[in-house]
């Protein structure tokens, strides 16, 4: 059960609970990216060396600075010694993490666990900014040709340690069966239908949810597409932002036969030639299909504090003038810096997509929580010392105290004996927001304060 208590500047007494002088979190934005990275990690490398490819991806990521990244069609990474599903070296996900994500970011990214129960020659990986998000598990794993893993992430509210008001976001990166033959269309539809059924066994309706990647769809009437935007169960309906809510395009859509209608969002492919810069990708320019980021109704309507930012869906590096030509061909592509345009051309043959999601702050930032028979008030804000105002129930007690970061890491601690009157604890802290915890015989008291 979630409980929210609004806080005023003056103390509020609720039974035996004292709420005093709150600090409120600020709105935030999460940028999400999906990227088909064909052959990334294959050994021997088909395109460029692993280190060169890491550097290309790092250039793109440093420019975009996404908070969540789904990499689709990474060469299969061994999940056990002797696994021959793909040719990537064991632990390649960590190589990507260190050399492509954390080489420029100061180490703010982590990678989720992955599976390959389908023994495919490619896998999907999910990376996230661990300063903003935490990994809470894989809640659905469906294997059909490739694995569809649904990852549960939680948002690290500034007041999470005091409110315990946890906000979740669910993300499924995927890559569907390609091709246009009847058997390939059927196989692709079965993948989506099966994974949607698996989701239905976990939820009664979709929460804050994103499924994203290269769905290999060629038009909006394909069964795959309809399974997502017009399912039989309306609680599982999803939205394709360029169509709705942005209204850039109208249904029906056929991006295969009429790519000019959505030229700025085509993701297949970055190269005009299938033999340059190497022969490991496809040619033809941005002219066949685009990758999708389908979002749930909850993200459309801000049902649970996260909402899609209107018109934020973007195909990185596609300026709308790439039909049949390369990302770096004339006319000069000014949609991104030259180094990013070059990296998009050399790294892989697909364009990445991004979208932004606004996160509303928690409505509660409780300074003191704990139903006890005595109360303690602390000074807020704090200078070079924390001033404590104990109630009579604490007088005579020896209590353990600690100062922690907002994420819960202990910075300093000690024991205090509560005599009569105001008492002080000297502290040496940088400007910021902290937690102060005191453990009495009855309960643990937690306070939020600001160092000025």
ZIPE-V823466 format. One record per residue. RES is the residue in three letters. SS is DSSP state (helix for helix, strand for strand, loop for the rest). OMEGA is omega in radians with two decimals (* if undefined). NEAR is the number of other ideal C-beta (glycine too) atoms within 12 Angstrom. Layout:
# ZIPE-V823466
{{RES	SS	OMEGA	NEAR} {RES	SS	OMEGA	NEAR}}
This chain:
# ZIPE-V823466
{{UNK	loop	-3.13	6} {UNK	loop	-3.13	15} {UNK	loop	3.11	16} {UNK	loop	3.12	22} {UNK	loop	3.11	26} {UNK	loop	-3.04	17} {UNK	loop	3.03	30} {UNK	loop	-3.12	17} {UNK	loop	-3.13	14} {UNK	loop	3.13	13} {UNK	loop	3.07	20} {UNK	strand	3.11	19} {UNK	strand	3.09	15} {UNK	strand	-3.02	20} {UNK	loop	3.12	14} {UNK	loop	-3.12	20} {UNK	strand	3.09	25} {UNK	strand	3.06	32} {UNK	strand	-2.96	33} {UNK	loop	2.98	32} {UNK	loop	-3.06	27} {UNK	loop	3.01	36} {UNK	loop	-3.02	33} {UNK	loop	3.09	26} {UNK	loop	3.14	29} {UNK	loop	3.07	16} {UNK	loop	-3.10	20} {UNK	strand	3.08	27} {UNK	strand	3.05	25} {UNK	strand	3.03	38} {UNK	strand	-3.08	33} {UNK	strand	-3.12	50} {UNK	strand	2.97	45} {UNK	strand	-3.00	46} {UNK	strand	3.01	48} {UNK	strand	-3.02	43} {UNK	loop	-3.06	49} {UNK	loop	3.06	34} {UNK	loop	-3.14	34} {UNK	loop	3.12	45} {UNK	loop	-3.12	42} {UNK	loop	-3.06	29} {UNK	loop	-0.02	23} {UNK	loop	-3.07	15} {UNK	loop	3.10	23} {UNK	loop	-3.08	23} {UNK	loop	3.10	30} {UNK	loop	3.11	26} {UNK	loop	3.13	20} {UNK	helix	-3.11	32} {UNK	helix	3.11	18} {UNK	helix	3.13	22} {UNK	helix	3.05	38} {UNK	helix	-3.09	31} {UNK	helix	3.08	24} {UNK	helix	3.14	35} {UNK	helix	3.12	45} {UNK	helix	3.12	31} {UNK	helix	-3.14	30} {UNK	helix	-3.11	41} {UNK	helix	-3.13	40} {UNK	helix	3.10	25} {UNK	helix	-3.06	27} {UNK	helix	-3.11	36} {UNK	loop	3.12	27} {UNK	loop	3.09	41} {UNK	loop	3.09	37} {UNK	strand	-3.12	45} {UNK	strand	2.99	46} {UNK	strand	3.07	45} {UNK	strand	-3.11	50} {UNK	strand	3.07	45} {UNK	strand	2.92	38} {UNK	strand	3.08	46} {UNK	strand	-3.05	39} {UNK	loop	3.14	36} {UNK	strand	-3.13	37} {UNK	loop	3.08	25} {UNK	loop	3.06	25} {UNK	loop	3.13	13} {UNK	loop	-3.12	8} {UNK	loop	3.10	8} {UNK	loop	-3.08	21} {UNK	loop	-3.10	17} {UNK	loop	3.14	26} {UNK	loop	-3.04	29} {UNK	loop	3.11	24} {UNK	strand	3.11	38} {UNK	loop	3.09	22} {UNK	loop	-3.12	22} {UNK	loop	-3.09	18} {UNK	helix	3.11	35} {UNK	helix	3.11	36} {UNK	helix	3.07	24} {UNK	helix	3.07	30} {UNK	helix	-3.10	40} {UNK	helix	-3.05	30} {UNK	helix	-2.99	24} {UNK	helix	-3.12	28} {UNK	helix	-3.08	39} {UNK	helix	-3.00	38} {UNK	helix	3.11	26} {UNK	helix	-3.11	22} {UNK	helix	-2.95	22} {UNK	helix	-3.06	26} {UNK	loop	3.05	13} {UNK	loop	-3.06	14} {UNK	loop	-3.06	23} {UNK	strand	2.99	39} {UNK	strand	3.10	30} {UNK	strand	3.11	33} {UNK	loop	2.99	35} {UNK	loop	3.10	24} {UNK	loop	3.09	39} {UNK	loop	3.01	30} {UNK	loop	-3.14	32} {UNK	loop	3.14	22} {UNK	loop	-3.14	29} {UNK	loop	3.11	21} {UNK	loop	3.10	31} {UNK	loop	3.06	25} {UNK	strand	-3.14	39} {UNK	strand	3.05	45} {UNK	strand	3.14	49} {UNK	strand	3.08	48} {UNK	strand	3.10	49} {UNK	strand	-3.11	42} {UNK	strand	3.07	38} {UNK	strand	-3.05	33} {UNK	loop	2.98	26} {UNK	loop	-3.12	23} {UNK	loop	-2.97	33} {UNK	strand	3.03	39} {UNK	strand	3.13	25} {UNK	strand	-3.09	30} {UNK	strand	3.05	22} {UNK	strand	3.01	18} {UNK	strand	-3.03	27} {UNK	strand	3.10	26} {UNK	strand	3.11	30} {UNK	strand	-3.08	30} {UNK	strand	-3.08	32} {UNK	strand	3.06	22} {UNK	loop	-3.01	28} {UNK	loop	2.96	31} {UNK	loop	3.14	41} {UNK	strand	3.04	39} {UNK	strand	3.13	45} {UNK	strand	3.07	38} {UNK	strand	-3.05	41} {UNK	strand	3.09	42} {UNK	strand	3.10	32} {UNK	strand	3.04	40} {UNK	strand	-3.11	27} {UNK	strand	-3.11	40} {UNK	loop	3.05	33} {UNK	loop	3.11	37} {UNK	loop	-3.11	34} {UNK	loop	-3.09	37} {UNK	helix	-3.07	30} {UNK	helix	-3.11	31} {UNK	helix	-3.10	40} {UNK	helix	-3.05	33} {UNK	loop	-3.11	21} {UNK	loop	-2.95	30} {UNK	loop	-3.13	24} {UNK	strand	-3.07	38} {UNK	strand	3.02	34} {UNK	strand	-3.11	41} {UNK	strand	-3.06	40} {UNK	strand	3.04	49} {UNK	strand	2.99	49} {UNK	strand	-3.13	48} {UNK	strand	3.05	51} {UNK	strand	-3.09	42} {UNK	loop	3.08	46} {UNK	loop	3.13	32} {UNK	loop	3.09	30} {UNK	loop	-3.09	20} {UNK	loop	3.09	20} {UNK	loop	-3.12	11} {UNK	helix	-3.14	11} {UNK	helix	3.13	12} {UNK	helix	3.07	22} {UNK	helix	3.12	25} {UNK	helix	-3.14	21} {UNK	helix	3.14	24} {UNK	helix	3.13	35} {UNK	helix	-3.14	29} {UNK	helix	3.08	23} {UNK	helix	-3.08	38} {UNK	helix	-3.14	42} {UNK	helix	-3.13	26} {UNK	helix	-3.12	29} {UNK	helix	3.06	38} {UNK	helix	3.09	39} {UNK	helix	3.11	22} {UNK	helix	3.07	25} {UNK	helix	-3.12	35} {UNK	helix	3.09	22} {UNK	loop	-3.12	16} {UNK	loop	-3.08	24} {UNK	loop	2.98	24} {UNK	loop	2.98	12} {UNK	loop	-3.05	21} {UNK	loop	3.04	37} {UNK	loop	2.98	30} {UNK	loop	-2.92	37} {UNK	strand	3.07	42} {UNK	strand	2.91	46} {UNK	strand	-2.93	46} {UNK	strand	3.08	48} {UNK	strand	-3.12	47} {UNK	strand	-3.12	41} {UNK	loop	3.11	45} {UNK	loop	3.09	38} {UNK	loop	3.14	40} {UNK	loop	3.10	31} {UNK	loop	-3.04	28} {UNK	loop	-3.14	33} {UNK	loop	3.10	20} {UNK	loop	-3.13	32} {UNK	helix	3.13	28} {UNK	helix	-3.09	42} {UNK	helix	-3.11	34} {UNK	helix	3.08	25} {UNK	helix	-3.07	33} {UNK	helix	-3.06	40} {UNK	helix	-3.14	34} {UNK	loop	-3.14	25} {UNK	loop	3.10	27} {UNK	loop	3.11	13} {UNK	loop	-3.08	19} {UNK	helix	3.11	14} {UNK	helix	-3.13	20} {UNK	helix	3.09	33} {UNK	loop	3.08	27} {UNK	strand	-3.04	40} {UNK	strand	3.08	35} {UNK	strand	-2.93	41} {UNK	loop	-3.14	38} {UNK	loop	3.07	37} {UNK	loop	3.10	30} {UNK	loop	0.37	26} {UNK	loop	-2.97	24} {UNK	loop	3.09	25} {UNK	loop	3.10	15} {UNK	loop	3.14	25} {UNK	loop	3.09	27} {UNK	loop	3.12	15} {UNK	loop	-0.09	22} {UNK	loop	3.13	19} {UNK	loop	3.07	30} {UNK	loop	-3.07	23} {UNK	loop	3.08	39} {UNK	loop	-3.10	24} {UNK	loop	3.14	18} {UNK	loop	-3.11	20} {UNK	helix	-3.12	31} {UNK	helix	-3.12	21} {UNK	helix	3.11	26} {UNK	helix	-3.03	38} {UNK	helix	-3.05	28} {UNK	helix	-3.12	31} {UNK	helix	3.09	39} {UNK	loop	-3.13	39} {UNK	loop	-3.11	48} {UNK	strand	0.08	40} {UNK	loop	-3.12	38} {UNK	loop	-2.99	48} {UNK	loop	3.07	36} {UNK	loop	-3.09	26} {UNK	loop	3.08	23} {UNK	loop	-3.14	18} {UNK	loop	3.13	13} {UNK	loop	0.16	20} {UNK	loop	3.06	29} {UNK	loop	-3.09	26} {UNK	loop	-3.06	15} {UNK	loop	3.11	28} {UNK	loop	-3.12	34} {UNK	loop	3.10	29} {UNK	loop	3.08	25} {UNK	loop	-3.12	24} {UNK	loop	-3.06	33} {UNK	loop	-2.96	42} {UNK	loop	-3.05	32} {UNK	loop	3.14	34} {UNK	loop	3.10	40} {UNK	loop	3.12	48} {UNK	loop	-3.03	46} {UNK	strand	2.97	45} {UNK	strand	-3.12	48} {UNK	strand	-3.08	45} {UNK	strand	-3.09	46} {UNK	strand	3.10	41} {UNK	helix	3.12	28} {UNK	helix	3.12	30} {UNK	helix	3.07	41} {UNK	helix	-2.95	29} {UNK	helix	-3.11	18} {UNK	loop	-3.12	23} {UNK	loop	-3.07	21} {UNK	loop	2.93	28} {UNK	loop	3.03	31} {UNK	strand	-3.08	42} {UNK	strand	3.04	30} {UNK	strand	3.10	39} {UNK	loop	-3.06	27} {UNK	loop	3.09	22} {UNK	loop	3.13	16} {UNK	loop	3.12	28} {UNK	loop	-3.04	42} {UNK	strand	2.96	34} {UNK	strand	-3.00	42} {UNK	loop	3.07	40} {UNK	loop	3.10	44} {UNK	loop	-3.11	39} {UNK	loop	-3.13	28} {UNK	loop	-3.13	25} {UNK	loop	-3.01	24} {UNK	loop	-3.13	42} {UNK	loop	3.09	29} {UNK	loop	-3.14	22} {UNK	loop	-3.10	28} {UNK	loop	3.12	36} {UNK	loop	-3.10	46} {UNK	loop	3.09	33} {UNK	loop	2.98	22} {UNK	loop	0.03	13} {UNK	loop	-3.06	15} {UNK	loop	-3.13	17} {UNK	loop	-3.11	30} {UNK	loop	-3.11	16} {UNK	loop	3.09	25} {UNK	loop	3.12	30} {UNK	loop	-3.12	20} {UNK	helix	-3.13	18} {UNK	helix	3.12	20} {UNK	helix	3.10	30} {UNK	helix	3.10	30} {UNK	helix	3.14	24} {UNK	helix	3.11	37} {UNK	helix	3.14	43} {UNK	helix	-3.03	39} {UNK	helix	-2.99	31} {UNK	helix	-3.12	44} {UNK	loop	-3.05	42} {UNK	loop	3.13	41} {UNK	strand	3.00	42} {UNK	loop	3.01	50} {UNK	loop	3.05	46} {UNK	strand	3.09	44} {UNK	strand	3.00	39} {UNK	strand	-3.12	44} {UNK	strand	-3.14	31} {UNK	strand	3.13	44} {UNK	strand	3.11	23} {UNK	strand	3.12	35} {UNK	loop	3.12	24} {UNK	loop	3.05	25} {UNK	loop	-3.14	36} {UNK	loop	-3.09	21} {UNK	loop	3.02	28} {UNK	loop	-2.96	39} {UNK	loop	-3.12	36} {UNK	loop	3.13	41} {UNK	loop	3.07	41} {UNK	strand	3.13	36} {UNK	loop	-3.13	29} {UNK	loop	-3.07	16} {UNK	loop	-3.12	27} {UNK	loop	3.05	18} {UNK	loop	-3.05	27} {UNK	loop	3.08	35} {UNK	strand	3.06	43} {UNK	strand	3.08	29} {UNK	strand	3.08	38} {UNK	loop	3.09	27} {UNK	loop	0.14	31} {UNK	loop	-3.07	23} {UNK	strand	3.04	32} {UNK	loop	3.14	19} {UNK	loop	3.11	15} {UNK	strand	3.07	21} {UNK	strand	3.13	36} {UNK	strand	-3.06	24} {UNK	strand	-3.14	35} {UNK	strand	-3.07	26} {UNK	strand	3.00	31} {UNK	loop	-3.01	24} {UNK	helix	-3.10	16} {UNK	helix	-3.13	21} {UNK	helix	-3.09	33} {UNK	loop	-3.14	22} {UNK	loop	-3.13	17} {UNK	loop	2.93	29} {UNK	strand	-3.06	17} {UNK	strand	3.02	33} {UNK	strand	3.09	20} {UNK	strand	3.07	36} {UNK	strand	3.00	28} {UNK	strand	-3.09	35} {UNK	strand	2.99	28} {UNK	strand	-3.10	25} {UNK	loop	3.10	30} {UNK	loop	3.07	22} {UNK	loop	-3.14	21} {UNK	loop	-3.10	14} {UNK	strand	-3.12	18} {UNK	strand	3.11	23} {UNK	strand	-3.09	20} {UNK	strand	3.11	20} {UNK	strand	3.11	22} {UNK	strand	3.13	15} {UNK	strand	3.04	29} {UNK	strand	-3.12	19} {UNK	loop	2.98	29} {UNK	loop	3.10	16} {UNK	loop	3.04	14} {UNK	loop	-3.11	13} {UNK	loop	3.07	17} {UNK	strand	-3.03	27} {UNK	strand	3.05	19} {UNK	strand	3.11	30} {UNK	strand	3.11	16} {UNK	loop	3.05	29} {UNK	loop	-3.04	16} {UNK	loop	3.01	27} {UNK	loop	-3.14	14} {UNK	loop	-3.13	13} {UNK	strand	-3.13	22} {UNK	strand	-3.04	35} {UNK	strand	3.01	39} {UNK	strand	3.03	44} {UNK	strand	-3.09	46} {UNK	strand	3.07	35} {UNK	strand	3.12	39} {UNK	strand	3.10	24} {UNK	loop	3.10	30} {UNK	loop	-2.99	18} {UNK	loop	-3.04	20} {UNK	loop	3.01	24} {UNK	strand	3.11	25} {UNK	strand	3.12	41} {UNK	strand	-3.10	37} {UNK	strand	3.07	42} {UNK	strand	3.10	42} {UNK	strand	3.13	38} {UNK	strand	3.04	28} {UNK	strand	-3.14	27} {UNK	loop	*	17}}
